Amino acid sequence: MNKVLENIFREVEALPEEEQQRIVRVLEEEVQKVKSEAPAPSGRWARFAERMHREAPMQGKSEAFLKKVREFRDNFDMRIKSAD
């Protein structure tokens, strides 16, 4: 299958830019259609993982989020402080 796709992409690459963009749009639509028609994952955690993948809540925010988590982790101290 990979060889077939590679050959098709080579042929598409030889086309004018407008035709390439049209083909890409059609491919994206077909992929989205197949994804939306796929059976829903069974199981609570599988559905949760699918939802997180679909919604991508951390997209573009992961570095800032990691920085905040690391700061919290580094400053977190559960020891009881004396009242001296």
C-alpha positions in Angstrom: 0.0 0.0 0.0 2.8 2.4 0.8 4.3 2.0 -2.7 1.0 2.8 -4.3 0.6 5.9 -2.2 4.2 7.0 -3.0 3.5 6.6 -6.7 0.3 8.5 -6.6 1.9 11.3 -4.6 4.7 11.5 -7.2 2.1 11.9 -9.9 0.2 14.6 -7.9 3.5 16.4 -7.3 3.9 16.8 -11.1 0.5 18.5 -11.4 0.0 22.3 -11.2 -0.4 23.8 -7.7 -4.2 24.4 -8.1 -4.8 20.8 -8.9 -2.6 19.6 -6.0 -4.6 21.8 -3.6 -7.9 20.4 -4.9 -6.6 16.8 -4.5 -5.4 17.5 -1.0 -8.9 18.9 -0.1 -10.6 15.8 -1.5 -8.2 13.5 0.4 -8.7 15.4 3.7 -12.5 15.3 3.3 -12.4 11.5 2.6 -10.1 10.9 5.6 -12.4 12.9 7.9 -15.5 11.0 6.5 -13.8 7.7 7.3 -12.8 8.8 10.8 -16.3 10.0 11.6 -17.9 6.8 10.3 -15.6 4.6 12.4 -17.3 2.8 15.2 -17.1 4.5 18.6 -14.4 2.9 20.8 -15.9 0.8 23.5 -14.9 1.3 27.1 -14.9 4.4 29.2 -11.1 5.1 28.9 -11.1 4.4 25.2 -13.9 6.9 24.7 -12.0 9.5 26.8 -8.8 9.0 24.9 -10.6 9.3 21.6 -12.3 12.6 22.8 -8.9 14.0 24.0 -7.3 13.1 20.7 -10.2 14.7 18.7 -10.4 17.9 20.8 -6.6 18.3 21.3 -7.0 20.5 24.4 -3.3 21.0 24.8 -2.5 21.7 21.2 -0.1 24.7 21.1 -0.1 24.9 24.9 2.0 22.0 26.0 5.3 23.9 26.6 3.5 26.5 28.9 1.7 23.7 30.7 4.8 21.7 31.3 6.6 24.8 32.6 3.8 25.4 35.1 3.7 21.8 36.2 7.4 21.7 36.7 7.3 25.0 38.8 4.5 23.5 40.9 6.5 20.3 41.4 9.7 22.1 42.3 8.0 24.4 44.8 5.7 21.8 46.4 6.6 21.0 50.0 4.4 18.8 52.2 6.6 19.2 55.3 4.9 20.9 58.2 6.6 24.3 58.8 7.4 25.1 62.4 5.9 28.3 63.9 9.3 29.6 65.2 
